[in-house]
Amino acid sequence: MIQREEVSRIVREVLAKQTSAPLPSPEPPVSAEIASAGGLPSASRAAVLSGAGKIEIREFPIRAISDDEILIRVEGCGVCGTDVHEFRGDPMKLAPLVLGHEGTGEIIALGKNVTCDSGGKPVRLGDRIVTSVSTCGKCDACLYTPARLNLCENLRVHGLIPDDDTHLNGYFAEHMIVRSDSTFFVVNDLSLDLRMLIEPAAVVVHALERAKSTGLLNFRSRVLVQGCGPIGLLMLAAVRASGVQHIIALDGDESRLDMARRMGAEAAINYKLHDGVQGVTGAVRAATRGRGAHFAFQCTGVPSAASNIWKYVQRGGGICEVGFFVDNGTCSINPHQDICAKEISVVGSWVYTVEEYPIAYNFLRRAQGIGLPVESLITHRFPLDRIEEAMEVNIRQEGLKVAVIP
């Protein structure tokens, strides 16, 4: 039986030799006790959203983990649009809480019952992991649509869990306790930047699968991506990595359109340079042989954009709505002109399933392999003490993906 001191020694040697290559790890713990790297911290700082527009750095004691939990040292976490919406007004009424769900970290303590990740890969101290969703197993979606567990009525992710006696429930902290009902994956061979992109990559992978369900995407499709923020750019990269060549990017920021071209867009349209929706419609038609897009992904959270996108799609085409993960208001469409007369197929996309995390991982590897600069999406990095500044940079839409590196 391996003693705790021996495990600690091995982990220290591994971490001392750490490189960008896949991390070697000690043998999995076989002790009846919780395995740890030794010298675990007794407290951790965390950024607590205490109310609309107010984040406080607090220190919490790190409670003992159970046999089914994991303690990680957080290495980094991207700032999502949902985090920004919560920061600005707490529309989900979750405060107080520790935000941050696009994160990754290193395992420093491991419950004895945790021997493999959600994909069946062995898990050990020192592994780098990302977390996915947890579901309740009791609602109608869980019981009757097991292939669509993303629709669980009680779906939860770390970073959107209200404060409790654990406190360390989100990635905007120095440490996080991975709950027993959470799903997670070992991703040692990815860089920190790519690991922080797995969660948003899973969002676009799910949207792409929803789009494929219409039967309208193939190698000859002309695809429009509206909105070139981080999700829109990853959506564009996913479409390009899947084999579609004719992609049109639509945004009002030239720097984002430049990145869209680097991500594989064949054409880029700045809607600010055209006269209203009719002018933009003309530009889209000009880029699609006069017909409009076969399929369009709506990746903004702006109601007017959600209203306009119907005009850019040809008869018999399709739309996937990706942009509204919080309630940003309503939009108006003409049911006759926009839906019936054109016989448009429409799909919504909500979060992702656990099974789509490995697909997201392989999408990022594929994107890198064909030369798409996905790692370049992360343009700003802030320490935990400057998290409010990170939120403000995101609100001002400076750069692309903002990350917090504790």
C-alpha positions as CSV (number, residue, x, y, z in Angstrom):
1,M,0.0,0.0,0.0
2,I,1.4,3.4,-1.0
3,Q,1.9,5.7,2.0
4,R,0.8,9.3,2.0
5,E,4.4,10.5,2.4
6,E,5.4,8.5,-0.7
7,V,2.6,10.1,-2.8
8,S,3.6,13.5,-1.6
9,R,7.2,12.9,-2.6
10,I,6.3,11.7,-6.1
11,V,4.0,14.7,-6.7
12,R,6.6,17.1,-5.6
13,E,9.1,15.5,-8.1
14,V,6.5,15.6,-10.9
15,L,5.7,19.3,-10.3
16,A,9.4,20.2,-10.1
17,K,9.9,18.7,-13.6
18,Q,6.8,20.2,-15.1
19,T,7.0,21.2,-18.7
20,S,4.4,22.0,-21.5
21,A,4.4,18.3,-22.3
22,P,1.7,16.0,-20.9
23,L,2.1,15.7,-17.1
24,P,3.4,12.4,-15.7
25,S,1.5,11.5,-12.6
26,P,1.9,9.3,-9.6
27,E,0.0,6.1,-9.2
28,P,-3.6,6.5,-8.2
29,P,-4.1,6.5,-4.4
30,V,-5.1,3.3,-2.9
31,S,-5.3,4.5,0.7
32,A,-8.6,4.6,2.5
33,E,-7.7,8.2,3.4
34,I,-7.9,11.2,1.2
35,A,-4.8,11.6,-0.9
36,S,-3.2,15.0,-1.1
37,A,0.0,16.6,-2.2
38,G,1.0,17.5,1.3
39,G,1.0,20.9,2.9
40,L,-2.5,21.8,1.8
41,P,-3.6,25.4,2.4
42,S,-6.0,26.0,5.2
43,A,-7.7,29.0,3.5
44,S,-8.3,30.4,0.1
45,R,-9.2,33.8,-1.3
46,A,-12.2,34.1,-3.6
47,A,-14.0,36.8,-5.5
48,V,-17.5,37.0,-4.1
49,L,-20.3,38.7,-6.1
50,S,-22.1,40.3,-3.1
51,G,-24.6,42.3,-5.2
52,A,-25.0,44.0,-8.5
53,G,-21.8,45.6,-9.6
54,K,-19.9,44.7,-6.4
55,I,-17.2,42.0,-6.0
56,E,-15.4,41.5,-2.8
57,I,-12.2,39.5,-2.3
58,R,-12.8,37.3,0.8
59,E,-10.8,34.6,2.5
60,F,-12.6,31.3,3.4
61,P,-11.4,28.3,5.3
62,I,-10.9,25.3,3.0
63,R,-13.1,22.6,4.6
64,A,-12.1,18.9,4.4
65,I,-13.3,17.3,1.2
66,S,-15.4,14.1,1.2
67,D,-14.4,10.8,-0.3
68,D,-16.2,11.8,-3.5
69,E,-14.8,15.3,-3.9
70,I,-11.7,16.9,-5.4
71,L,-9.8,20.0,-4.3
72,I,-8.1,21.9,-7.1
73,R,-5.7,24.8,-7.3
74,V,-7.3,27.1,-9.8
75,E,-5.0,28.0,-12.7
76,G,-7.2,30.3,-14.7
77,C,-10.8,31.0,-15.8
78,G,-12.3,32.9,-18.7
79,V,-14.8,35.7,-18.2
80,C,-18.1,34.7,-19.8
81,G,-20.9,37.0,-20.9
82,T,-23.0,35.3,-18.3
83,D,-20.5,36.4,-15.6
84,V,-20.8,40.0,-16.9
85,H,-24.6,39.9,-16.8
86,E,-24.5,38.6,-13.2
87,F,-21.9,41.2,-12.3
88,R,-24.0,44.0,-13.7
89,G,-27.4,43.1,-12.3
90,D,-27.6,39.6,-10.9
91,P,-30.5,38.6,-13.2
92,M,-30.4,35.0,-12.0
93,K,-30.7,36.1,-8.4
94,L,-27.8,33.9,-7.3
95,A,-25.7,36.4,-5.2
96,P,-23.8,36.0,-3.1
97,L,-21.7,33.6,-5.0
98,V,-18.2,33.0,-6.5
99,L,-18.6,33.2,-10.3
100,G,-16.4,31.6,-12.9
101,H,-17.3,28.5,-15.0
102,E,-14.8,28.6,-17.8
103,G,-12.0,27.4,-15.6
104,T,-9.4,24.8,-15.0
105,G,-7.1,23.7,-12.2
106,E,-4.7,21.2,-10.8
107,I,-5.8,18.5,-8.4
108,I,-4.1,18.9,-5.0
109,A,-6.4,16.6,-3.0
110,L,-8.4,13.6,-4.1
111,G,-11.2,11.8,-2.4
112,K,-10.6,8.0,-2.1
113,N,-13.6,7.1,-4.3
114,V,-12.5,9.3,-7.2
115,T,-10.5,7.0,-9.4
116,C,-11.4,8.1,-13.0
117,D,-12.9,11.1,-14.7
118,S,-16.3,11.3,-16.5
119,G,-14.8,9.8,-19.6
120,G,-13.2,6.8,-17.8
121,K,-9.7,8.2,-17.8
122,P,-7.7,7.4,-14.6
123,V,-7.3,10.5,-12.4
124,R,-4.4,11.3,-10.1
125,L,-2.9,14.0,-8.0
126,G,-1.3,16.7,-10.2
127,D,-3.8,16.2,-13.1
128,R,-5.2,19.2,-14.8
129,I,-9.0,19.1,-15.1
130,V,-12.0,21.0,-16.4
131,T,-15.5,20.5,-15.0
132,S,-18.8,20.1,-16.9
133,V,-22.4,20.1,-15.8
134,S,-24.3,18.2,-13.0
135,T,-27.9,17.1,-13.5
136,C,-30.6,16.1,-11.0
137,G,-31.7,12.8,-12.4
138,K,-35.2,13.4,-11.3
139,C,-36.9,16.0,-13.6
140,D,-38.8,15.2,-16.8
141,A,-35.7,15.9,-19.0
142,C,-33.5,13.6,-17.0
143,L,-36.1,10.8,-16.9
144,Y,-37.6,11.0,-20.4
145,T,-35.0,12.6,-22.6
146,P,-31.7,11.1,-21.5
147,A,-30.0,12.1,-24.7
148,R,-30.7,15.7,-23.9
149,L,-29.6,16.1,-20.3
150,N,-28.6,19.7,-21.0
151,L,-32.3,20.4,-20.6
152,C,-32.3,19.3,-17.0
153,E,-34.5,21.6,-15.0
154,N,-32.0,21.7,-12.2
155,L,-28.8,21.9,-14.3
156,R,-25.8,23.3,-12.4
157,V,-22.2,24.2,-13.2
158,H,-19.5,25.4,-10.9
159,G,-19.4,29.2,-10.9
160,L,-23.2,29.5,-10.9
161,I,-23.9,28.0,-7.5
162,P,-25.1,30.3,-4.7
163,D,-22.9,30.5,-1.6
164,D,-23.1,27.8,1.0
165,D,-20.8,26.4,3.7
166,T,-18.4,25.2,0.9
167,H,-18.0,28.8,-0.4
168,L,-15.4,27.7,-3.0
169,N,-17.9,26.8,-5.7
170,G,-16.6,28.8,-8.6
171,Y,-13.3,29.4,-10.5
172,F,-12.8,33.0,-9.6
173,A,-10.9,31.9,-6.5
174,E,-7.5,30.4,-5.6
175,H,-9.0,27.0,-4.9
176,M,-12.3,25.2,-5.8
177,I,-13.9,22.1,-4.4
178,V,-15.3,19.9,-7.2
179,R,-18.5,18.5,-5.9
180,S,-19.4,14.8,-5.9
181,D,-22.2,15.2,-8.4
182,S,-20.0,17.3,-10.9
183,T,-18.7,15.8,-14.1
184,F,-15.0,16.5,-15.0
185,F,-12.3,15.6,-17.4
186,V,-8.5,15.2,-17.3
187,V,-6.9,17.5,-19.9
188,N,-3.2,17.4,-19.1
189,D,-1.9,17.8,-22.6
190,L,-3.6,21.1,-23.4
191,S,-2.1,24.5,-22.7
192,L,-3.7,26.7,-20.0
193,D,-5.2,28.9,-22.7
194,L,-6.9,26.0,-24.5
195,R,-8.1,24.5,-21.2
196,M,-9.9,27.8,-20.4
197,L,-11.6,27.6,-23.9
198,I,-13.0,24.1,-23.4
199,E,-16.2,25.3,-21.8
200,P,-17.1,27.9,-24.5
201,A,-16.0,25.4,-27.1
202,A,-18.5,23.0,-25.8
203,V,-21.2,25.7,-26.2
204,V,-20.4,26.0,-29.9
205,V,-20.0,22.2,-30.4
206,H,-23.5,21.8,-29.1
207,A,-24.8,24.5,-31.3
208,L,-23.2,22.9,-34.3
209,E,-24.8,19.6,-33.5
210,R,-28.2,21.3,-33.2
211,A,-27.6,22.9,-36.6
212,K,-26.6,19.6,-38.2
213,S,-30.0,18.2,-37.0
214,T,-31.7,20.4,-39.7
215,G,-29.9,18.6,-42.5
216,L,-28.9,21.9,-44.0
217,L,-25.1,21.9,-43.4
218,N,-22.8,20.3,-45.8
219,F,-19.5,21.1,-47.6
220,R,-21.1,23.5,-50.1
221,S,-23.2,25.4,-47.5
222,R,-22.9,29.2,-47.3
223,V,-22.9,29.9,-43.6
224,L,-23.4,33.2,-41.8
225,V,-22.1,33.8,-38.3
226,Q,-23.6,37.0,-36.8
227,G,-21.6,38.4,-33.8
228,C,-17.8,37.9,-33.6
229,G,-17.3,37.9,-29.9
230,P,-15.6,34.9,-28.3
231,I,-18.5,32.6,-28.9
232,G,-19.1,33.8,-32.4
233,L,-15.4,33.4,-33.3
234,L,-15.3,29.9,-31.8
235,M,-18.6,29.1,-33.7
236,L,-16.9,30.2,-36.9
237,A,-13.9,28.1,-36.1
238,A,-16.1,25.0,-35.4
239,V,-17.9,25.4,-38.7
240,R,-14.6,25.8,-40.5
241,A,-13.1,22.9,-38.8
242,S,-16.1,20.7,-39.7
243,G,-15.3,21.3,-43.4
244,V,-17.5,24.3,-44.4
245,Q,-15.5,26.7,-46.5
246,H,-18.0,29.4,-47.4
247,I,-18.4,31.4,-44.2
248,I,-19.5,35.0,-43.8
249,A,-18.8,36.9,-40.6
250,L,-21.0,39.8,-39.6
251,D,-20.0,42.3,-36.9
252,G,-19.5,46.0,-36.3
253,D,-15.9,45.9,-35.0
254,E,-13.1,45.7,-37.6
255,S,-10.6,44.1,-35.2
256,R,-13.1,41.3,-34.5
257,L,-13.8,40.9,-38.2
258,D,-10.0,40.6,-38.8
259,M,-9.9,37.8,-36.3
260,A,-12.9,36.2,-38.0
261,R,-10.9,36.1,-41.2
262,R,-8.0,34.5,-39.4
263,M,-10.5,31.9,-38.1
264,G,-11.5,31.0,-41.6
265,A,-14.2,33.5,-42.7
266,E,-14.3,33.8,-46.5
267,A,-16.0,37.2,-46.3
268,A,-16.4,39.8,-43.5
269,I,-19.2,42.4,-43.3
270,N,-19.2,45.4,-41.1
271,Y,-22.8,46.2,-40.6
272,K,-21.9,49.8,-39.6
273,L,-20.8,50.5,-43.1
274,H,-24.2,49.7,-44.6
275,D,-27.6,51.5,-44.6
276,G,-29.7,49.7,-42.1
277,V,-31.0,46.1,-42.3
278,Q,-31.7,46.4,-46.1
279,G,-28.2,47.5,-46.8
280,V,-26.7,44.6,-44.7
281,T,-29.1,42.2,-46.4
282,G,-27.7,43.4,-49.7
283,A,-24.2,42.8,-48.5
284,V,-25.0,39.3,-47.4
285,R,-26.6,38.5,-50.7
286,A,-23.6,39.9,-52.6
287,A,-21.4,37.5,-50.5
288,T,-23.7,34.5,-51.2
289,R,-24.2,34.6,-55.0
290,G,-27.3,36.8,-54.6
291,R,-29.3,34.3,-52.6
292,G,-28.6,34.7,-48.9
293,A,-27.1,32.2,-46.5
294,H,-28.1,28.5,-46.4
295,F,-27.7,28.6,-42.6
296,A,-27.0,31.3,-40.0
297,F,-25.8,31.3,-36.4
298,Q,-27.0,34.2,-34.3
299,C,-24.3,34.7,-31.6
300,T,-25.1,38.0,-30.1
301,G,-27.3,38.8,-27.1
302,V,-28.9,41.8,-28.9
303,P,-32.6,41.6,-29.7
304,S,-32.4,43.7,-32.9
305,A,-29.7,41.3,-34.2
306,A,-32.0,38.4,-33.5
307,S,-34.7,40.1,-35.4
308,N,-32.5,41.0,-38.4
309,I,-30.9,37.6,-39.0
310,W,-34.1,36.2,-40.6
311,K,-33.5,38.6,-43.5
312,Y,-30.1,37.2,-44.3
313,V,-31.2,33.6,-44.8
314,Q,-32.4,32.2,-48.1
315,R,-35.7,30.3,-48.7
316,G,-35.5,26.8,-47.3
317,G,-32.5,27.8,-45.1
318,G,-32.0,27.6,-41.3
319,I,-31.0,29.5,-38.2
320,C,-29.5,28.4,-34.9
321,E,-30.0,30.9,-32.0
322,V,-26.9,30.8,-29.8
323,G,-26.7,34.2,-28.2
324,F,-29.4,34.4,-25.5
325,F,-28.2,32.6,-22.4
326,V,-29.8,35.2,-20.3
327,D,-33.0,37.2,-20.9
328,N,-31.9,40.3,-22.8
329,G,-35.4,41.1,-24.0
330,T,-37.7,40.4,-26.9
331,C,-37.4,40.9,-30.7
332,S,-40.0,41.2,-33.4
333,I,-40.3,39.2,-36.6
334,N,-42.8,38.8,-39.4
335,P,-44.1,35.2,-39.2
336,H,-45.2,35.3,-42.8
337,Q,-42.2,36.8,-44.5
338,D,-39.5,35.5,-42.1
339,I,-40.8,32.0,-41.3
340,C,-43.6,30.6,-43.4
341,A,-42.9,32.1,-46.9
342,K,-39.3,31.1,-46.6
343,E,-40.0,27.8,-44.7
344,I,-37.1,28.4,-42.4
345,S,-35.9,25.7,-40.0
346,V,-35.0,27.1,-36.6
347,V,-33.2,25.4,-33.7
348,G,-32.2,26.7,-30.3
349,S,-29.1,25.8,-28.5
350,W,-28.8,25.5,-24.7
351,V,-25.5,24.9,-22.9
352,Y,-24.1,21.4,-23.7
353,T,-24.1,17.8,-22.6
354,V,-21.3,16.1,-20.7
355,E,-20.6,14.0,-23.8
356,E,-19.8,17.1,-25.8
357,Y,-16.8,18.0,-23.6
358,P,-14.5,15.4,-25.2
359,I,-15.8,16.6,-28.6
360,A,-14.9,20.2,-27.7
361,Y,-11.4,19.1,-26.6
362,N,-11.0,17.4,-30.0
363,F,-12.4,20.4,-31.9
364,L,-9.8,22.6,-30.3
365,R,-7.0,20.2,-31.3
366,R,-8.4,20.0,-34.8
367,A,-8.7,23.8,-35.1
368,Q,-5.0,24.1,-34.1
369,G,-4.1,21.4,-36.5
370,I,-5.5,23.3,-39.5
371,G,-3.9,26.6,-38.4
372,L,-6.8,28.4,-36.7
373,P,-5.4,30.6,-34.0
374,V,-7.9,29.7,-31.3
375,E,-5.4,30.4,-28.4
376,S,-5.2,34.0,-29.6
377,L,-8.8,34.5,-28.5
378,I,-7.5,35.1,-25.0
379,T,-6.3,38.7,-25.2
380,H,-6.4,40.0,-21.6
381,R,-5.3,38.4,-18.3
382,F,-6.0,39.8,-14.8
383,P,-5.1,38.7,-11.3
384,L,-7.9,37.9,-8.9
385,D,-7.4,41.3,-7.1
386,R,-8.3,43.1,-10.4
387,I,-11.4,41.1,-11.3
388,E,-13.7,44.1,-11.4
389,E,-11.4,45.6,-13.9
390,A,-11.6,42.4,-15.9
391,M,-15.4,42.7,-15.9
392,E,-15.2,46.3,-17.1
393,V,-12.8,45.5,-19.9
394,N,-15.3,42.8,-21.0
395,I,-18.2,45.2,-20.8
396,R,-16.3,47.7,-23.0
397,Q,-15.6,44.9,-25.5
398,E,-11.9,45.6,-25.5
399,G,-10.0,42.7,-26.9
400,L,-11.7,39.3,-27.1
401,K,-11.6,36.7,-24.3
402,V,-10.7,38.1,-20.8
403,A,-9.2,35.7,-18.3
404,V,-8.6,35.8,-14.6
405,I,-5.4,34.1,-13.4
406,P,-5.4,33.7,-9.6
